[in-house]
Amino acid sequence: MTDRRTRWHRVAAGLPRVARRTFLRGAGVSLALPLLECMLPRRAIAAAKLMPPRMLLISNNLGVLPKPFFPPTTGPAYELSPYLTSLADFRDDFTVFSGLSHPGVSGGHSTENCFLTAARGPTRSGFRNHISLDQYAAEQLGSVTRFPTLNLGVNIDKANRSLAWTRDGVLLPAEDTAVSLFRKMFAQGDQAAVEQQLRRLEERGSILDVLLDETRQFSQRLGTDDQRRLEQYFTSVRELEERLQTAREWEQRPKPKPPQAEPNEIQDNRLFFEKFGLMLSMAQLALETDSTRIVTLMVDAFATPAFQLNESRRTTDGYHNLSHHGQAEEKVQQLEEADQRQMILLRDVLHRLAERSEGQHRLLDRTMILYGSNMGDSNTHDNSNLPILLAGGGFKHGQHLAFDRAQNQPLSNLFVSMLQQLGIETDEFGTSTGSLSGLQNRWSKDR
């Protein structure tokens, strides 16, 4: 696993500065070097070592009303849209994007599981999803925290919807209970419980050992192609063995002390914003205590019934039916109020992360917060021009990056930029064509 550690985990003290586009040349051959720590400014390396990068990925599967979300002007001096006025205090801490979507990902609501995977053709017969952004990042970073990722949900249909998918395209169910999550992160079992869990892990390891031995004997009778496929299987088994070993190690370490009391659970799905806010607080708590560095949060508006807009008023219909408003004034007004409340929840997260310091910087500066949706316009089942906002994380913000709304840029280009910001050396993910132009790193002009 060590060969996949990122540059943030390597020591570069005392090394000379090397230009980013350095080539090795000899005998008429040139070889471009990968991005090395010695190619980064010392202040960038120092800042990264003090503060590990983090990522919070949020999606509402019914999106927002596009007109009041997207700014009417572009660039650094853009005019805030009605929705973004709620975030005015953090104007320099976020970037809003237009003209982004996933190529080949269409079919209305069926795209909800593809938001972080970019898997094409979700309505095709035999469709199989791909690995999601969070799981890919966790693979590359390794087990640097107790939980490589946390996958959360609000009002979520756990059997059918998730932002997190494995490399084999298997859904990872979301945790939608705040109390369970809190205990998972902070409740320390007694010695007997720890030993029982260790025995379970040992049993799993023993089963893998037996399977691997038998498979190796079987492979001796196979042809070259089948042996190659089996070697890929061996690689997967070895990675699973490593994860089991890491789980054993974490099981024997004490969990962090909770900085706050266990939350009160909210069971009523009609209290949509209260549940959303609680899960955002839990996500922040997980990042703050370094229980994990990657959190996904799927807001399943599709499964949300008629809900409370405020203390005295409830929507006239479920969220999904409201989203198909057909320009009906009453429905549009209710959706606008719901969208505004989501913006306020997002503002509150930015505020709390900005208040907390890590070293000489704000926690917000080392936490990328992506807010978006698979739906560009739920009213028409449109999956283009997705509402996307990215805050924090060490990027140069304060702009509206506008791309062609008819011929969209791949949203995966933004994902590549985010992976690179985590310190992961990659130029591709999903349907990307590279990193996203116009989005710059605060810490370095060379990247």
HELIX and SHEET records of a PDB file:
HELIX    1   1 THR A    2  ARG A    4  5                                   3    
HELIX    2   2 ARG A    7  HIS A    9  5                                   3    
HELIX    3   3 GLU A   37  MET A   39  5                                   3    
HELIX    4   4 ARG A   42  LEU A   50  1                                   9    
HELIX    5   5 PRO A   66  PHE A   69  1                                   4    
HELIX    6   6 LEU A   84  ASP A   93  5                                  10    
HELIX    7   7 GLY A  108  CYS A  114  5                                   7    
HELIX    8   8 LEU A  133  LEU A  141  1                                   9    
HELIX    9   9 ALA A  178  PHE A  186  1                                   9    
HELIX   10  10 GLN A  191  SER A  219  1                                  29    
HELIX   11  11 THR A  224  GLU A  251  1                                  28    
HELIX   12  12 PHE A  272  GLU A  288  1                                  17    
HELIX   13  13 ALA A  301  ALA A  303  5                                   3    
HELIX   14  14 TYR A  319  SER A  323  1                                   5    
HELIX   15  15 GLU A  329  GLU A  355  1                                  27    
HELIX   16  16 LEU A  363  ARG A  366  5                                   4    
HELIX   17  17 SER A  378  THR A  380  5                                   3    
HELIX   18  18 LEU A  411  GLN A  421  1                                  11    
SHEET    1   A 2 PHE A  23  GLY A  26  0                                        
SHEET    2   A 2 VAL A  29  ALA A  32 -1                                        
SHEET    1   B 7 LEU A 150  VAL A 154  0                                        
SHEET    2   B 7 ILE A 294  VAL A 299  1                                        
SHEET    3   B 7 ARG A  54  ASN A  60  1                                        
SHEET    4   B 7 THR A 367  GLY A 372  1                                        
SHEET    5   B 7 ILE A 388  ALA A 391 -1                                        
SHEET    6   B 7 PHE A  94  SER A  98 -1                                        
SHEET    7   B 7 GLN A 399  ALA A 402  1                                        
SHEET    1   C 2 LEU A 100  SER A 101  0                                        
SHEET    2   C 2 GLN A 409  PRO A 410  1                                        
SHEET    1   D 2 SER A 357  GLU A 358  0                                        
SHEET    2   D 2 HIS A 361  ARG A 362 -1                                        
END                                                                             
